[in-house]
Amino acid sequence: MILHIDMDAFYASVEQLDDPDLVGKCVIVGGTSNRGVVSAASYEARKLGVHSAMPVFMAKQKCPDGVYVHPRMHRYKEKSDQVMEILGEYSPLIEQVSIDEAYIDGAGLERLYGPPEKMAEEIKARVKSQTGLTCSIGVAPLRFLAKIASDLDKPDGLTFIAQDEMHNFISTLPVGKIPGVGKTMLRQLDILGIKTMADVANYPEQMVRKRLGKFGQRLLELAAGIDETPITTDYSRKSVSCERTLSKDTDDLDFLNKMLLAQAVDVARQLRKLERRAKTVTLKIKHSDFKSVTRSETLKKTVQSSESIYRECAALLAKYAQNNKLKSKVRLIGAGVSNLVTQAPPMQKSLFEDDTAKDETWETLDRTMDKITEKFGKDAIKPASVD
């Protein structure tokens, strides 16, 4: 049996835990500016229609009396570490998939903790007593079912799907509940007349594969009760990013580059903390009409310095602007990296000065800045053009 542990309204719940006056109130994490985006909402706010990724101005329309707070990622990370430490006492086979959710492979644990549902009840009780937070747990024979089950009885819920109930449960599932089925895929399935997983099982397999490709094969397997996705214990960040909703829409390239420089400094700092280097750099832009675009560049060598990340993002922005894509002003801009590795692969150094040598110099400078900010705070030192 697989257990999926999902913390309830995690960011908002941490805010309510740290400030008891917020308990029972509509708490929206994501900032106070109307131009921000909701990162998380308490269940009180969700009842009024507020949800993550919603613009703050829309959230304020639905919930004008809500309490709007800025995210405190360091605090959320502290509470997440507490939860994962508790889970680690039950099994070494834990896969943390995000800051607030994880899977546990329950195979062979019955002798220690009894039936899986009993172990789930014990985990819930310990998380509550030791962190002050609640979680919801789904227990099922398959990984994808455990994830779906954890969402059926929120908050503070526990849903158990027994082996002999599995196929009946799967057949009644709306396809929109399946992890990986987004809006585009849902439209394709709707065109085919596929509403539930029973429809998938009854549809000609060859047709499903032909129309939906690899994901069609995945759907066929899930409909048949097959999910061989393993629980992997090597949790590592897949990407690092920083983005900002601007105080007003703009097409000023100098200002946008200034924002990118500050974000590159932040992203590079995160990479050094993770002891990772990046192979891919990404620029994110959201226009005033809320249309989002991303532009990425995969590099020949890995990067970690703020200068190298900024240089690539600035080049992507210049190319994007050159193609006359800034007709609609920019509302949000962000810098990010992905394709992370633990160390740089060996490369033949040039006899002449090149960007590699410059990057090494910038990385040395960045680490010196890290020491200063650790002692005096993040605002103690920064690139002059960021001010």
CORQUIMO-V926318 format. One record per helix or strand. SS is the DSSP state (2 for helix, 1 for strand). FROM is the first residue (numbers start at 1). LEN is the number of residues. Records with the same first field share a line. If there is no record, write none. Layout:
SS->FROM-LEN, FROM-LEN
//
This chain:
1->2-6, 27-3, 37-1, 40-2, 55-1, 67-3, 94-5, 101-5, 135-6, 158-3, 174-1, 196-1, 239-12, 277-11, 292-12, 330-12
2->10-9, 20-3, 43-4, 56-7, 73-16, 110-4, 116-16, 143-8, 163-10, 175-3, 183-10, 197-6, 205-19, 253-22, 306-17, 355-22, 384-3
//
